[in-house]
Amino acid sequence: MKVKFCRIAFLSILIFSLSSCLGVNVDIRLNQNGSGTITLEYTVSQSLDSLGRLDGNERWNTIPTGRADFQRTIDRLPEMKLLSFSSREDNRNIINTARMEFSSIQGLLALLDADGRRSSFSADAGSSRLVLTLSEGAVTESPSLNELLAEITAPYDVKISVSFPREGSLAVMDREGRPIDPESSFNTRGRTVSCSFPLYEILSSEDGIDLVFSW
């Protein structure tokens, strides 16, 4: 597997490069004026990172593993500021954590969804609505590929938490707008909402997954 990263973008990580064996943990904290902070932790298998550095693979941009990589991205996003970056390793993974602040929701979306096709934000005087698409839906017709994908991605999850300036809610929908029933890993109402998906569940979703945050 080859990793194709042109810049840090959370939804791009999820949608374009989930086959790269990684887990993502995102914590977003919103202020009343639309500013806030985002903490992004992503886990990369050491074997994958090594693969990206092998001779012949240099043309594929590898997952950023250093503060300088994040800083280069943030420097291109005028409404974002990198507050801290740390990296650690265990026996099989590299775990990177970056904490950033943004001055508006639009600034946040410039980080999360660089091409602007998998997110939307709307607001009026009394309410706000943010939609993030985790999966547009896909069908893999190869049982052997499905089995391999399930085995490779088994250790990894995608976790998302959003804290609102007031009471809010999270709706998990498929791409046709049908609700996906919450499970124990979903917290759908309150000042903080959250959800957690096994990585394979996102990759194998046939009907797509939209997260709709309202506050």
MARKE-277151 format. One record per atom (N, C-alpha, C, CB): residue in three letters; x, y, z. Coordinates in steps of 0.05 Angstrom, whole numbers, plus 32768, in hexadecimal, padded with zeros to 4 digits. Glycine has a CB too. Example, Ala and Ser with C-alpha at 12.3 -4.5 7.8 and 13.67 -1.06 7.14 Angstrom:
BEGIN
ALA81087F8E809C
ALA80F67FA6809C
ALA81087FBE809C
ALA80E27FA780B5
SER81017FD3808E
SER81117FEB808F
SER81028001809D
SER811A7FF48072
//
This chain:
BEGIN
MET80117FE88000
MET800080008000
MET801180198000
MET7FED80008018
LYS800A802C7FF0
LYS801980457FEE
LYS8008805C7FF9
LYS8021804B7FD1
VAL8014806E8007
VAL800680848014
VAL8008809C8002
VAL801080898030
LYS7FF280A97FFC
LYS7FF280C17FEB
LYS7FE880D87FFB
LYS7FE080BC7FD2
PHE7FFA80E98005
PHE7FF381008015
PHE800081198009
PHE7FFB80FD8033
CYS7FEF812C8001
CYS7FFA81467FF7
CYS7FF9815B800D
CYS7FEA814F7FDF
ARG7FE781578020
ARG7FE5816A8037
ARG7FD5815C804C
ARG7FD98185802E
ILE7FD781668065
ILE7FC7815C807A
ILE7FAA81658076
ILE7FD181658096
ALA7F9781538075
ALA7F7B81598074
ALA7F6C81418080
ALA7F7181608056
PHE7F5E81458095
PHE7F53812F80A4
PHE7F41811E8093
PHE7F44813880BC
LEU7F2E812A8084
LEU7F1C811B8074
LEU7F2B810E805D
LEU7F06812D8069
SER7F40811A8053
SER7F50810E803E
SER7F5E80F5804A
SER7F6481218033
ILE7F6780F78063
ILE7F7380E08070
ILE7F5E80C98070
ILE7F7C80E7808D
LEU7F4680D08078
LEU7F3280BB807A
LEU7F2980B0805F
LEU7F1980C68089
ILE7F2480C2804C
ILE7F1780B98034
ILE7F2B80AE801F
ILE7F0880D08028
PHE7F4280BC801C
PHE7F5480B48007
PHE7F6980A08010
PHE7F6180CC7FFC
SER7F7080A08029
SER7F8780908032
SER7F82807E8049
SER7F9E80A28038
LEU7F698076804D
LEU7F6380648063
LEU7F708049805F
LEU7F4580608066
SER7F7680428047
SER7F8480298042
SER7FA18029804C
SER7F8480228025
SER7FA980408058
SER7FC580428061
SER7FC88039807E
SER7FCE805F805E
CYS7FB4802C808A
CYS7FB6802080A4
CYS7FBB803580B9
CYS7FCD800C80A5
LEU7FA7804580BE
LEU7FAB805A80D3
LEU7F91805D80E3
LEU7FB3807480C7
GLY7F94806780FB
GLY7F7E806E810C
GLY7F7F808C8110
GLY7F7E805F8127
VAL7F6780988114
VAL7F6680B58117
VAL7F5480BB812F
VAL7F5A80C280FD
ASN7F5E80CE813F
ASN7F4E80D78156
ASN7F4E80F68155
ASN7F5B80CD8172
VAL7F3681018152
VAL7F33811E814E
VAL7F22812A8164
VAL7F2781258133
ASP7F2C813F8171
ASP7F1C814D8186
ASP7F1A816A817E
ASP7F2A814A81A2
ILE7F0281738178
ILE7EFD818F816F
ILE7EEE819D8186
ILE7EED818F8155
ARG7EF781B5818D
ARG7EEA81C581A1
ARG7EE381E18195
ARG7EFC81C981BB
LEU7EC981E68194
LEU7EBF81FE8186
LEU7EB88214819A
LEU7EA881F88175
ASN7EBF822D8193
ASN7EB6824481A3
ASN7E9E82508196
ASN7ECD825981A5
GLN7E91826381A4
GLN7E79826F819A
GLN7E7D827E8180
GLN7E6E828381AF
ASN7E948289817B
ASN7E9982998163
ASN7EA48288814C
ASN7EAD82AE8169
GLY7EA5826E814F
GLY7EAD825C8139
GLY7ECB8255813A
GLY7EA782688120
SER7EDA8262814C
SER7EF6825A814F
SER7EF782418161
SER7F078272815C
GLY7F0F82378165
GLY7F1282208177
GLY7F2D82138174
GLY7EFC820D8171
THR7F2E81FA817E
THR7F4681EA817C
THR7F3F81CF8171
THR7F5481E88197
ILE7F5381C28165
ILE7F5081A6815C
ILE7F6981978164
ILE7F4B81A5813D
THR7F6681808170
THR7F7C816F8176
THR7F7981568165
THR7F7C81678195
LEU7F8D81518155
LEU7F8D813B8142
LEU7FA281278149
LEU7F9181468125
GLU7F9A810F8150
GLU7FAD80F98155
GLU7FA980E4813F
GLU7FA980ED8172
TYR7FBF80DD8132
TYR7FBC80C7811F
TYR7FD280B38122
TYR7FBC80D38102
THR7FCA809A811E
THR7FDC80838123
THR7FE380778108
THR7FCE806F8135
VAL7FFD80748104
VAL8007806880EB
VAL8017804F80F2
VAL8018807D80DB
SER8012803A80E3
SER8022802280E8
SER803E802780DF
SER8016800980D9
GLN8051801E80EF
GLN806E802280E9
GLN8075801580CF
GLN807F801880FF
SER80697FFE80C9
SER806F7FF080B0
SER806780018098
SER80617FD580AF
LEU8050800F809A
LEU804780208084
LEU805A80388081
LEU802B80298089
ASP806180448097
ASP8073805B8095
ASP808E80538088
ASP8078806780B1
SER8097803C808F
SER80B080328083
SER80AD802D8066
SER80BA80188091
LEU80968023805E
LEU8091801E8041
LEU809280378031
LEU80758011803E
GLY8088804D803C
GLY80888066802E
GLY80A48072802A
GLY8078807A803D
ARG80B880678039
ARG80D380728037
ARG80E580608026
ARG80DE80748053
LEU80DB8049801C
LEU80EB8037800C
LEU80F280447FF2
LEU80DC801D8008
ASP8109803B7FE7
ASP811180457FCC
ASP80FA803F7FB8
ASP812B80377FC3
GLY80F580537FA8
GLY80E0804F7F94
GLY80C5805A7F9D
GLY80DD80337F8D
ASN80C2805F7FB7
ASN80A9806A7FC1
ASN80AA80887FC7
ASN80A0805A7FDA
GLU80C180947FC1
GLU80C380B07FCA
GLU80AF80C37FBC
GLU80DF80BA7FC4
ARG80A580BA7FA5
ARG809280CC7F97
ARG807780CD7FA5
ARG808E80C37F7A
TRP807280BA7FB8
TRP805A80BA7FC7
TRP805E80CA7FE1
TRP804F809D7FCD
ASN804F80DE7FE5
ASN805280EE7FFE
ASN804A80DD8015
ASN804281087FFD
THR805B80DA8029
THR805480CA8040
THR804480DA8055
THR806D80BF804D
ILE803880CC8068
ILE802980D9807D
ILE803C80EB808D
ILE801B80C5808F
PRO803581048092
PRO8047811580A1
PRO804C810A80BD
PRO803B813180A4
THR8065810780C4
THR806C80FC80DE
THR807C810F80F0
THR807C80E380DA
GLY807F812880E8
GLY808E813B80F7
GLY8080815680F9
GLY80AA813F80EC
ARG80888165810D
ARG807C81808110
ARG8080819180F8
ARG8088818E8129
ALA8097818F80EA
ALA809C81A080D3
ALA8087819A80BD
ALA80B8819B80C8
ASP807F818180BA
ASP806B817B80A6
ASP8050818980AC
ASP8066815C80A4
PHE8048818880C5
PHE8030819680CD
PHE803381B480CA
PHE8029818F80EA
GLN804A81BE80D1
GLN804D81DB80D0
GLN804B81E580B3
GLN806881E380DC
ARG805681D580A0
ARG805481DD8084
ARG803781DE807B
ARG806481C98072
THR802781CB8084
THR800B81CC807D
THR7FFD81E4808A
THR7FFD81B28087
ILE800281E880A4
ILE7FF581FE80B2
ILE7FFD821980A6
ILE7FFC81FE80CF
ASP8015821B809C
ASP801E82348090
ASP800E823B8077
ASP803C82328089
ARG80018227806B
ARG7FF0822C8053
ARG7FD38232805A
ARG7FF282158040
LEU7FCD82308074
LEU7FB18234807D
LEU7FB0824D808F
LEU7FA7821B808B
PRO7FA982648085
PRO7FAB827C8095
PRO7F9A827D80AE
PRO7FA482948083
GLU7F85826D80B0
GLU7F75826E80C8
GLU7F7B825880DC
GLU7F58826C80C0
MET7F91824A80D7
MET7F9A823480E9
MET7FB5823B80F6
MET7F9C821A80DA
LYS7FB98232810E
LYS7FD28235811C
LYS7FD9821C812B
LYS7FD1824E812F
LEU7FF282128127
LEU7FFB81FA8135
LEU800482018150
LEU801281EC8125
LEU7FF781F58165
LEU7FFE81FB8180
LEU801381E8818C
LEU7FE581FA8192
SER801081CE8185
SER802381BB818F
SER802381A2817D
SER801C81B381AC
PHE80398193817E
PHE803B817A816F
PHE804D8167817F
PHE8047817F8153
SER8044814E8180
SER8054813A818E
SER8052811F817F
SER804C813681AB
SER8066810E8182
SER806680F48175
SER807280E08188
SER807680F5815A
ARG806680C88187
ARG807180B28197
ARG806D80988188
ARG806280B081B3
GLU807B80838191
GLU807980698183
GLU807480538197
GLU809380648173
ASP8066803F818E
ASP80648026819D
ASP80708010818C
ASP8047802081A6
ASN80697FF78192
ASN80767FE18184
ASN806E7FDF8167
ASN806F7FC78192
ARG80577FEB815F
ARG804E7FE88144
ARG804680028136
ARG80377FD58143
ASN804280178146
ASN8037802F813A
ASN804780488141
ASN801A80338144
ILE8043805D8131
ILE804B80788136
ILE80328088813C
ILE805C8085811E
ILE803180958153
ILE801A80A4815C
ILE802180C2815C
ILE800F809B8177
ASN801580D1814B
ASN801A80EE8149
ASN800280FE8154
ASN802180F6812C
THR800881138163
THR7FF28124816D
THR7FF981418167
THR7FEF811F818C
ALA7FE6814E815A
ALA7FE9816B8154
ALA7FD1817A815F
ALA7FEC81708136
ARG7FD68190816D
ARG7FC181A18177
ARG7FC281BC8169
ARG7FC381A58196
MET7FAC81C4815E
MET7FAB81DC814E
MET7F9381EE8156
MET7FA981D68130
GLU7F9582078150
GLU7F7E82198154
GLU7F768225813A
GLU7F85822F8169
PHE7F5C822B8137
PHE7F518236811F
PHE7F40824E8126
PHE7F408221810F
SER7F3F82618114
SER7F31827A811A
SER7F14827A8110
SER7F3F8291810D
SER7F0C82668100
SER7EF1826480F6
SER7EEB824780EE
SER7EEC827880DE
ILE7ED2824080EB
ILE7ECA822680E0
ILE7ED6822280C5
ILE7EAC822380E0
GLN7ED6823780B4
GLN7EE28234809A
GLN7EFF822D809B
GLN7EDE824E808A
GLY7F0D823880AE
GLY7F29823180B2
GLY7F2D821480BA
GLY7F36824380C7
LEU7F1B820A80CB
LEU7F1C81EE80D3
LEU7F1781DC80BA
LEU7F0781E880E8
LEU7F0381E380AA
LEU7EFD81D38093
LEU7F1381D3807E
LEU7EE381DC8086
ALA7F2381E9807D
ALA7F3981E9806B
ALA7F4E81D48072
ALA7F468205806B
LEU7F4F81CE808C
LEU7F6181B88096
LEU7F54819D8091
LEU7F6881BC80B3
LEU7F3B819A8098
LEU7F2E81808098
LEU7F288177807B
LEU7F14818180A7
ASP7F218189806A
ASP7F178182804F
ASP7F228195803B
ASP7EF88182804F
ALA7F3A818F8032
ALA7F4981A28021
ALA7F3B81A98007
ALA7F648197801C
ASP7F2D81957FFB
ASP7F20819B7FE2
ASP7F0381A47FE4
ASP7F2281827FD0
GLY7EF981A47FFD
GLY7EDF81AF8002
GLY7EC7819F7FF8
GLY7EDD81CA7FF6
ARG7ECC81857FF2
ARG7EB681757FE7
ARG7EA981637FFC
ARG7EC181647FD0
ARG7EB581608013
ARG7EAB814C8026
ARG7EA381598041
ARG7EBF8137802A
SER7E9D81728041
SER7E9481808059
SER7E8381988051
SER7EAC8189806A
SER7E7281A08064
SER7E6381B8805F
SER7E5C81C5807A
SER7E4981B2804F
PHE7E5881DF807A
PHE7E5181ED8093
PHE7E3C8202808C
PHE7E6A81FA80A0
SER7E288204809D
SER7E1382198099
SER7E0C822380B5
SER7DFA820E808A
ALA7E03823C80B6
ALA7DFC824880D0
ALA7DE9825F80CB
ALA7E15825280DF
ASP7DD7826380DE
ASP7DC6827A80DF
ASP7DC7828680FB
ASP7DA8827480D7
ALA7DB582988102
ALA7DB782A5811B
ALA7DB482938133
ALA7DA182BB811D
GLY7DA7827C812F
GLY7DA1826B8146
GLY7DAE824F8146
GLY7D8582688149
SER7DB982478130
SER7DC3822B812F
SER7DDA8229811A
SER7DAD82188127
SER7DEA8214811E
SER7E00820E810C
SER7DFF81F08105
SER7E1C82168118
ARG7E0981EA80ED
ARG7E0981CE80E4
ARG7E2281C880D4
ARG7DF081C880D2
LEU7E3081B380DD
LEU7E4981AB80D0
LEU7E47818E80C8
LEU7E6281AF80E3
VAL7E4C818880AE
VAL7E4A816D80A4
VAL7E668164809A
VAL7E36816C808C
LEU7E6E814D80A3
LEU7E878141809B
LEU7E818125808F
LEU7E9C813F80B3
THR7E8B81208077
THR7E878106806B
THR7E9F80F48070
THR7E82810A804C
LEU7E9B80DF807E
LEU7EB080CB8083
LEU7EB380B7806C
LEU7EAC80BD809D
SER7E9C80B08060
SER7E9D809C804B
SER7E8780A38037
SER7E99807F8055
GLU7E8E80A3801D
GLU7E7A80A78009
GLU7E6D808D8000
GLU7E8780B57FF1
GLY7E758077800C
GLY7E69805D8005
GLY7E7A80507FEF
GLY7E4D80617FFB
ALA7E7F80377FF4
ALA7E8F80277FE1
ALA7E89800A7FE4
ALA7EAE802D7FE4
VAL7E8B7FFC7FCF
VAL7E877FDF7FD0
VAL7EA07FD17FC5
VAL7E6D7FD67FC0
THR7EAB7FC07FD4
THR7EC27FB07FCC
THR7EB87F947FC6
THR7ED97FB07FE0
GLU7EBA7F8B7FAD
GLU7EAE7F727FA5
GLU7EC17F5A7FA9
GLU7EA57F737F89
SER7ED97F5F7FB3
SER7EEC7F497FB6
SER7EEC7F407FD3
SER7F087F527FAE
PRO7EE27F287FDA
PRO7EE27F1E7FF5
PRO7EFE7F1D8001
PRO7ED57F037FF7
SER7F117F157FF1
SER7F2C7F137FFB
SER7F387F2E8002
SER7F3F7F057FE6
LEU7F317F437FF2
LEU7F3A7F5E7FF9
LEU7F2D7F688012
LEU7F357F717FE2
ASN7F137F628015
ASN7F047F6A802D
ASN7F117F5D8046
ASN7EE77F62802B
GLU7F187F448043
GLU7F237F36805A
GLU7F3E7F418061
GLU7F267F188053
LEU7F4F7F47804D
LEU7F697F538052
LEU7F667F6F805F
LEU7F797F558038
LEU7F537F7F8054
LEU7F4F7F99805E
LEU7F467F99807C
LEU7F3A7FA8804E
ALA7F347F868082
ALA7F2B7F84809D
ALA7F417F7C80B0
ALA7F157F6F809F
GLU7F537F6B80A7
GLU7F6A7F6280B8
GLU7F7D7F7980BC
GLU7F787F4A80AC
ILE7F837F8880A7
ILE7F977F9D80A9
ILE7F8D7FB480BA
ILE7F9E7FA8808D
THR7F747FBB80B8
THR7F697FD380C6
THR7F5E7FCD80E1
THR7F547FDF80B5
ALA7F5E7FB380EA
ALA7F527FAB8103
ALA7F5B7FBC811B
ALA7F587F8E8108
PRO7F747FC3811E
PRO7F7C7FD28136
PRO7F747FF08136
PRO7F9A7FD0813A
TYR7F697FFA8121
TYR7F668017811E
TYR7F498020811F
TYR7F73801F8104
ASP7F458037812B
ASP7F2B8044812D
ASP7F2C80618124
ASP7F218042814A
VAL7F15806B811E
VAL7F1180888119
VAL7EFF8093812E
VAL7F06808D80FC
LYS7F0980A6813E
LYS7EFA80B28154
LYS7EF880D08151
LYS7F0780AB8170
ILE7EE180DA8154
ILE7EDC80F78150
ILE7ECC81018168
ILE7ECE80FC8136
SER7ED581178173
SER7EC781248189
SER7EC581428183
SER7ED5812081A4
VAL7EAD814E8187
VAL7EA9816A8183
VAL7E9C8176819C
VAL7E9781708169
SER7EA8818B81A7
SER7E9C819A81BD
SER7E9181B481B3
SER7EB2819F81D4
PHE7E7881B981B9
PHE7E6A81D181B0
PHE7E6981E781C5
PHE7E4D81C981A8
PRO7E64820081BC
PRO7E60821681CF
PRO7E46821581DE
PRO7E63823181C1
ARG7E34820381D5
ARG7E1A81FF81E2
ARG7E1181E281DC
ARG7E04821481D8
GLU7DFA81DB81E5
GLU7DF081C081E0
GLU7DEF81BA81C2
GLU7DD481BC81ED
GLY7DF681A281BB
GLY7DF6819B819F
GLY7DEF817E819B
GLY7E1181A18192
SER7DF181758182
SER7DEA8159817C
SER7DFB814F8165
SER7DCD81578175
LEU7DFC81358163
LEU7E0A8127814D
LEU7DF681138141
LEU7E2481198156
ALA7DF281158126
ALA7DE381018118
ALA7DF680F28105
ALA7DCB810E8109
VAL7DF480D88104
VAL7E0480C880F3
VAL7DF280BD80DD
VAL7E1380B08102
MET7DF880C580C4
MET7DE680BF80AE
MET7DF580B08098
MET7DD980D880A3
ASP7DE680A18087
ASP7DF28098806F
ASP7DEF80AD8059
ASP7DE6807C8066
ARG7DF980A88041
ARG7DFA80BD802D
ARG7DDE80C38021
ARG7E0C80B48016
GLU7DCA80B28028
GLU7DAF80B88020
GLU7D9F80C68036
GLU7DA1809E8019
GLY7DAD80CD804B
GLY7DA080DB8061
GLY7D9180CA8075
GLY7D8D80EE8056
ARG7D9580B08073
ARG7D89809D8086
ARG7D9A809B809F
ARG7D8580818079
PRO7D8E809C80B7
PRO7D9E809B80CF
PRO7DAB808080D3
PRO7D8D80A180E7
ILE7DC4808080DD
ILE7DD1806880E5
ILE7DCE80678103
ILE7DF0806880DD
ASP7DC28051810D
ASP7DBB804F8129
ASP7DD48051813B
ASP7DAD8035812F
PRO7DD48063814F
PRO7DEB80668161
PRO7DF0804C8171
PRO7DE6807E8174
GLU7E0980478175
GLU7E1180318186
GLU7E1E803C819F
GLU7E24801D8177
SER7E2A802A81AF
SER7E36803381C9
SER7E4D804681C5
SER7E3F801B81D8
SER7E59804681AD
SER7E70805781A8
SER7E688073819E
SER7E82804A8194
PHE7E4E8079819E
PHE7E4480938196
PHE7E3980A281AE
PHE7E2F80908180
ASN7E4080BC81B0
ASN7E3480CE81C3
ASN7E2880E581B2
ASN7E4880D981D8
THR7E0D80E581B0
THR7E0180F6819B
THR7DF5811081A4
THR7DEC80E6818E
ARG7DF4811581BF
ARG7DE8812E81C8
ARG7DF8813981E0
ARG7DCB812A81D0
GLY7DF8815481E2
GLY7E06816181F8
GLY7E19817681EF
GLY7E15814C8209
ARG7E2881818202
ARG7E3D819581FB
ARG7E54818981EC
ARG7E4781A38215
THR7E58816F81F0
THR7E6C816081E1
THR7E5F814781D5
THR7E84815881F3
VAL7E63814381BB
VAL7E5A812A81AE
VAL7E72811C81A2
VAL7E4581318197
SER7E6F8102819E
SER7E8680F28194
SER7E7C80D98187
SER7E9880EB81AB
CYS7E8D80CD8177
CYS7E8880B4816A
CYS7EA280A68164
CYS7E7880B8814F
SER7EA1808C8162
SER7EB8807B815D
SER7EB08065814A
SER7EC480708177
PHE7EC080628134
PHE7EBC804D8121
PHE7ED5803C811D
PHE7EB380598106
PRO7ED28022811C
PRO7EE980128112
PRO7EF0801B80F6
PRO7EE27FF48113
LEU7F09801D80F0
LEU7F11802780D6
LEU7F05801680C0
LEU7F30802680D4
TYR7F037FFC80C4
TYR7EF87FEB80AF
TYR7EDB7FF180A9
TYR7EFC7FCD80B6
GLU7ECC7FF980BE
GLU7EB0800080BA
GLU7EAD801780A7
GLU7EA3800780D5
ILE7EBF802B80A8
ILE7EBE80418095
ILE7EC680388079
ILE7ED08058809F
LEU7EDB80298078
LEU7EE58020805E
LEU7ED0800E804F
LEU7EFE80118061
SER7EC27FFE805E
SER7EAF7FEB8052
SER7E937FF58050
SER7EB07FD18062
SER7E8E800E8058
SER7E7380188057
SER7E69801A803B
SER7E7180348064
GLU7E52800D8036
GLU7E46800E801B
GLU7E3480268017
GLU7E367FF58016
ASP7E298031802D
ASP7E158046802A
ASP7E2080618032
ASP7DFD8041803C
GLY7E3A8063803A
GLY7E46807C8042
GLY7E418083805E
GLY7E3D80918030
ILE7E5080968069
ILE7E4D809F8084
ILE7E5180BD8085
ILE7E6280918098
ASP7E3C80CC808E
ASP7E3E80E98092
ASP7E3A80EE80B0
ASP7E2880F88082
LEU7E4A810080BB
LEU7E47810A80D6
LEU7E3B812680D5
LEU7E62810980E6
VAL7E24812980E2
VAL7E16814380E1
VAL7E16814F80FE
VAL7DF9814080D6
PHE7E2681648102
PHE7E288171811C
PHE7E16818A811B
PHE7E4681788123
SER7E05818D8130
SER7DF381A48131
SER7DF581B0814D
SER7DD6819C812B
TRP7DF581CB814E
TRP7DF581D98168
TRP7DEA81F58165
TRP7E1281DA8173
//
